[in-house]
C-alpha cells in the first residue's frame, strides 16, 4: 500500500472513530428512542473503524503513533463542529506536541 493511500486510510479511520464516539456522546443526552438510534449508529461506525484500521499489514507501533495524530485532529474538529467546544490553550499546546511526534515517526528514515 502506498504512503498516500495509508495516510488517507488513517484519516478516514480517525474520522470514523471520533464520529462513533461523538454519536455515543450525543445518545447519552437524548430521549429513550433517540438514544437507542444514536447508540446503534455509534456502534456501527465504531465497528467500521475497527474493521478498516486493522486490515492493512502495518507495523502496529508505527500505525498507532501516526493514528494518534489524525485522531487528535479529527476529535478536535468534531468537538468544535458538533458540540461547540473550543480547544483550550493546553489542548492546543498538547496537540502541537502530538503532531510533532507524528512528524518524527513519519519522516524518520
N, C-alpha and C positions, 0 to 999 in steps of 0.2 A: 504494500500500500504506500502511495506517495506521501511525502510530508504534508503537502497541502490538503490531501484527502483526509489524513489523520487529524489535522487541525480542525477541519470542517466537522468531522465526526465528533471531536471533543466539544466543539461549540454547541452542536445540536444536543448532545447528551447533557451538557451543563444547563441548557435552556429547559430540557425535559425535567431534570431533577429539581431545579428551582421552581419550575411551573407546577410539578406534582406536589412539592412541599407547600407552595402558595395555595393550591386547591384545598389541601387538607386544612391549612390555617383558616381559609375562608369558610370551610364547612363547620369549624368549631363555633362560629358566631351566627350560624343560620338556624332556622326552624327545622323541625324534625325531617320532613321530606326533602327539603333543600339540602340539609346537612348530609343525608344519605347520597344524594346526587354528587355533591362536591367530593365526598369521601370516595365514591366509586370512580369519579373522574381522576382524582389524585392517585388512586391505586393503579388504574390503567396506565396513566402517564409514567408513574414510577416503575412499573413493570417494563414498559417500553425502554426507559432509560437503562435499567439493569441488563436487559437483553442486548441492546445496541452496544453499550460500553464494554461488554465482556466478549464480544465476538472477534475483534481483530487480535492478531498474535503479538500484542505489545509486551514489552517488559513492564511488569506490574508497577515497580517503583517509579520508573520514568513516567508511566501513564498517570499515576496519581499525582506526581509532582506537577505535571503540566495541567492536569484536570482541575486541580485546586484553583489555579489562576482563572480559568474560564468559569468555574462555578462561582467564585467570588464576584466576578464582574456581572454575571447573569443574575445572581441573587441581589446585588445592589440595584441593578436596573429594574428588576421586577418589584423590589421593595418600594422603590420610588414610584413606579408606574401604577401598581395595584393598591398599595397601602399608604401612599403619600408620605413615606418616611424618607427624610433626607439623611444622608450619612453624616455622622459626627466627624470632627477633626481626627479623633482617634481611629475611626474606621478608615478614613482616607489615608492616614499615615500607615496603618497596618496593611491596607490594601496595596499601597505603593511597595511595601516590603514583599508582599506575596507576589506581585507582578515582577519585581526584580529577581526574586528567586526563580520564577518560571523562565525568565530570560536566561539565567545562568544554566538551567537544565537544558533549554532548547539550543543554546548557542555554544555550549562547551563541547568541543571536538578537537 
